[in-house]
């Protein structure tokens, strides 16, 4: 049995919003009987891109996380609906029947991801249906993944080991968005932003030369990671847990090693780490 889904690689997303625009183009003003009613002009984005600001000067970052319907295996919207107004297809896609769902605002209210919207004019809940009308007509993928120029969004069958999505899920560390919701979503993510620690190494006796190739080790929370400073003398560790405790060790031949203790209550820029002879 197929499990159609999306893999969203946050590390590849440039925030171009092509997926958002393609979804709007497909659904705004267009009825697809049996699948969805027309998306209204205002207040509904069945594909959203969340802008995640991290860090601060001089090391700010901006990440983009695309959020469609997660097509959950344990979907609260299905549980909240009456009269089979919301159902899961054999391929895993969750559909809101635009006729049966009329007058059921609790369907929209049940979604913890806030990706089901209430259309007050039509009195129906609406959301992404993975472009099921296109798939059933023979198209290979929904508009969002079709429009992605960087390969940040891949569509396919998770149960087909030969599919691109299955191969990439096997090769990458993937996870679901907000596992604490307990919804078992089919949509997978790689590179969801976490805390980072960054800094710059300076060799005290070498003026106007960046400290390239200095060994920097991070340990804590069951993790040991090692890097070297880049051509600008800078280093960075990504993917750290929130409110974690870590120790950073900076070592270079001929210099006194330094250690710093950091906590990732926020993203951390430790500034200049000066090494002396």
C-alpha positions as CSV (number, residue, x, y, z in Angstrom):
1,X,0.0,0.0,0.0
2,X,1.4,3.4,-0.9
3,X,2.1,6.2,1.6
4,X,2.3,9.4,-0.5
5,X,4.1,12.2,1.2
6,X,6.5,15.1,1.1
7,X,10.1,15.3,2.3
8,X,10.9,18.9,3.1
9,X,14.6,19.6,3.3
10,X,15.0,22.9,5.2
11,X,18.7,23.1,4.4
12,X,17.8,23.5,0.7
13,X,15.0,26.0,1.1
14,X,15.9,29.5,0.0
15,X,12.5,31.1,0.9
16,X,11.5,31.7,-2.8
17,X,7.8,31.0,-1.9
18,X,7.3,29.2,-5.2
19,X,5.4,26.5,-3.4
20,X,3.0,29.0,-1.8
21,X,2.4,30.8,-5.1
22,X,1.9,27.5,-7.0
23,X,-0.6,26.3,-4.4
24,X,-2.5,29.6,-4.7
25,X,-2.5,29.4,-8.5
26,X,-3.9,25.8,-8.4
27,X,-6.6,26.4,-5.8
28,X,-7.6,30.0,-5.7
29,X,-11.0,30.4,-7.4
30,X,-10.9,26.7,-8.6
31,X,-13.4,24.1,-7.5
32,X,-12.4,20.4,-7.7
33,X,-15.6,18.5,-7.0
34,X,-15.1,15.7,-4.6
35,X,-11.7,17.0,-3.6
36,X,-11.9,20.7,-2.6
37,X,-13.9,23.9,-3.0
38,X,-12.2,27.0,-4.3
39,X,-9.7,28.6,-2.0
40,X,-10.7,32.1,-1.0
41,X,-8.6,35.2,-1.7
42,X,-7.9,36.1,1.9
43,X,-6.8,34.3,5.1
44,X,-6.0,30.9,3.7
45,X,-2.6,29.5,2.8
46,X,-2.7,25.8,2.4
47,X,1.1,25.9,2.0
48,X,2.8,28.2,4.5
49,X,6.5,29.1,4.8
50,X,7.5,29.9,8.4
51,X,10.5,32.3,8.7
52,X,12.6,31.3,11.6
53,X,15.0,34.0,12.9
54,X,18.0,32.7,14.9
55,X,21.0,34.2,16.6
56,X,21.8,37.9,16.6
57,X,24.5,40.2,15.4
58,X,27.2,39.4,14.3
59,X,25.9,35.9,13.6
60,X,22.2,36.1,12.6
61,X,20.4,33.4,10.6
62,X,17.1,33.1,8.8
63,X,15.7,29.7,8.0
64,X,12.5,28.8,6.0
65,X,10.2,25.9,7.0
66,X,7.4,25.0,4.6
67,X,4.3,23.7,6.4
68,X,1.5,22.1,4.4
69,X,-1.1,19.7,5.9
70,X,0.9,17.0,7.5
71,X,-1.5,14.2,6.4
72,X,-1.3,12.6,9.8
73,X,-1.8,8.8,10.4
74,X,-3.5,9.7,13.6
75,X,-5.4,12.8,12.3
76,X,-7.3,14.9,14.9
77,X,-9.4,16.3,12.1
78,X,-10.7,12.9,11.2
79,X,-11.6,12.2,14.8
80,X,-13.4,15.6,15.1
81,X,-15.5,15.1,11.9
82,X,-18.9,13.6,11.7
83,X,-20.5,11.8,8.8
84,X,-17.1,10.8,7.3
85,X,-16.5,14.4,6.3
86,X,-12.8,13.8,6.6
87,X,-11.2,10.6,5.5
88,X,-7.9,9.0,4.7
89,X,-7.4,7.5,1.3
90,X,-5.6,4.2,0.7
91,X,-2.5,6.2,-0.3
92,X,-2.4,8.1,3.0
93,X,-3.7,11.4,1.7
94,X,-6.2,13.0,4.1
95,X,-9.2,14.7,2.3
96,X,-11.9,17.0,3.6
97,X,-15.1,16.4,1.7
98,X,-16.3,19.9,0.8
99,X,-19.9,18.8,0.8
100,X,-20.1,16.6,3.9
101,X,-17.9,19.0,6.0
102,X,-20.3,21.9,5.7
103,X,-21.2,23.4,9.0
104,X,-18.4,21.6,10.9
105,X,-16.0,24.2,12.3
106,X,-14.7,21.7,14.8
107,X,-12.7,20.1,12.0
108,X,-10.5,23.2,11.7
109,X,-10.3,23.7,15.4
110,X,-9.0,20.2,15.9
111,X,-5.8,20.7,14.0
112,X,-2.8,21.3,16.3
113,X,-0.7,22.4,13.3
114,X,-3.2,25.1,12.4
115,X,-3.2,24.2,8.7
116,X,-7.0,23.6,8.5
117,X,-8.8,26.8,7.8
118,X,-12.5,27.8,8.2
119,X,-14.2,29.3,5.2
120,X,-16.9,31.5,6.8
121,X,-18.6,32.3,3.5
122,X,-19.0,28.6,2.4
123,X,-19.1,27.3,6.0
124,X,-16.6,24.6,5.4
125,X,-13.1,23.7,6.6
126,X,-10.4,23.6,4.0
127,X,-6.8,22.5,3.7
128,X,-4.1,21.0,1.4
129,X,-5.2,17.8,-0.2
130,X,-1.8,17.0,-1.7
131,X,-3.3,17.9,-5.1
132,X,-5.1,14.6,-5.1
133,X,-7.2,15.7,-8.1
134,X,-4.0,16.1,-10.1
135,X,-2.6,12.7,-8.9
136,X,-5.8,10.9,-9.8
137,X,-5.7,12.6,-13.3
138,X,-2.2,11.1,-13.9
139,X,0.1,13.9,-12.8
140,X,3.3,12.8,-11.0
141,X,3.3,15.3,-8.1
142,X,1.5,18.1,-6.5
143,X,2.1,21.7,-7.6
144,X,4.2,22.6,-4.6
145,X,7.0,20.1,-5.1
146,X,6.7,20.5,-8.9
147,X,7.5,24.2,-8.5
148,X,10.4,23.9,-6.1
149,X,13.6,25.0,-7.9
150,X,16.1,23.7,-5.3
151,X,14.9,20.2,-4.6
152,X,13.9,21.2,-1.1
153,X,10.5,19.5,-1.5
154,X,10.3,15.9,-2.8
155,X,7.1,14.0,-3.3
156,X,6.6,10.3,-3.6
157,X,5.7,7.0,-2.1
158,X,7.5,6.3,1.2
159,X,6.8,2.6,0.8
160,X,8.5,2.4,-2.6
161,X,12.3,1.9,-1.9
162,X,13.0,2.9,-5.5
163,X,11.3,6.3,-5.2
164,X,13.4,9.4,-4.7
165,X,11.6,10.3,-1.4
166,X,12.3,6.9,0.0
167,X,16.0,7.0,-1.0
168,X,16.5,10.5,0.5
169,X,14.7,9.6,3.7
170,X,17.0,6.6,4.0
171,X,20.1,8.7,3.4
172,X,19.2,11.7,5.6
173,X,18.4,12.2,9.2
174,X,14.6,13.0,9.0
175,X,12.0,13.7,11.6
176,X,8.4,14.9,11.8
177,X,7.2,18.4,12.8
178,X,6.1,18.7,16.4
179,X,6.2,15.0,17.4
180,X,4.8,16.0,20.8
181,X,1.4,16.4,19.1
182,X,1.2,12.6,18.7
183,X,-0.4,12.8,15.3
184,X,2.1,10.6,13.4
185,X,2.4,12.8,10.3
186,X,3.5,11.4,7.0
187,X,5.3,14.6,5.9
188,X,9.0,14.3,6.8
189,X,11.6,17.0,7.5
190,X,15.3,17.3,7.3
191,X,17.2,20.1,8.9
192,X,14.6,21.6,11.2
193,X,16.4,24.6,12.8
194,X,17.8,24.0,16.3
195,X,20.2,25.9,18.5
196,X,23.7,26.7,17.3
197,X,26.9,27.8,19.0
198,X,29.4,29.9,17.0
199,X,32.6,31.9,17.7
200,X,35.9,33.2,16.3
201,X,39.4,32.0,17.1
202,X,42.2,34.6,17.4
203,X,45.9,33.9,17.9
204,X,47.1,36.5,20.2
205,X,50.6,36.9,18.8
206,X,49.6,36.9,15.1
207,X,48.3,40.3,14.0
208,X,46.0,40.7,10.9
209,X,46.0,37.0,10.1
210,X,42.8,34.9,10.5
211,X,43.3,31.8,12.7
212,X,42.5,29.1,10.1
213,X,42.5,25.4,10.9
214,X,42.2,25.6,14.7
215,X,40.7,22.5,16.3
216,X,37.4,23.1,18.1
217,X,35.6,20.4,20.0
218,X,32.1,20.5,21.4
219,X,30.9,18.0,24.1
220,X,27.7,17.7,26.0
221,X,24.2,16.2,26.1
222,X,25.6,12.9,24.8
223,X,27.2,14.6,21.8
224,X,30.8,15.0,20.8
225,X,31.5,17.1,17.6
226,X,34.7,18.4,16.2
227,X,35.5,21.1,13.6
228,X,38.2,23.5,12.6
229,X,38.0,27.2,12.2
230,X,37.5,28.4,8.6
231,X,39.4,30.9,6.5
232,X,38.0,33.7,8.7
233,X,38.9,32.0,12.0
234,X,35.2,31.3,12.6
235,X,33.6,28.0,13.8
236,X,30.0,26.8,14.3
237,X,28.1,23.9,15.7
238,X,24.5,23.3,14.5
239,X,21.6,21.1,15.6
240,X,22.0,21.5,19.4
241,X,19.3,20.9,21.9
242,X,17.4,23.7,23.5
243,X,18.6,24.4,27.0
244,X,21.5,22.1,26.7
245,X,24.9,22.4,28.5
246,X,28.0,22.1,26.5
247,X,31.8,22.5,26.8
248,X,33.8,24.0,23.9
249,X,37.5,23.2,23.8
250,X,39.8,25.2,21.5
251,X,43.3,23.7,20.8
252,X,46.2,24.7,18.5
253,X,49.8,23.5,18.5
254,X,52.1,25.8,20.5
255,X,49.2,27.6,22.2
256,X,47.5,27.2,25.6
257,X,44.1,25.4,25.1
258,X,40.9,27.2,26.1
259,X,37.6,25.8,27.4
260,X,34.3,27.5,27.6
261,X,31.0,26.3,29.1
262,X,27.9,27.4,27.3
263,X,24.1,26.9,27.6
264,X,21.8,26.9,24.6
265,X,18.8,28.6,26.2
266,X,19.3,30.8,23.1
267,X,21.6,30.6,20.1
268,X,25.1,31.4,21.4
269,X,27.9,33.5,19.9
270,X,30.9,33.3,22.2
271,X,32.8,36.0,20.4
272,X,36.6,36.0,20.1
273,X,38.4,33.0,21.7
274,X,42.0,34.2,22.1
275,X,44.8,31.7,22.3
276,X,48.1,32.7,23.8
277,X,51.5,31.0,23.6
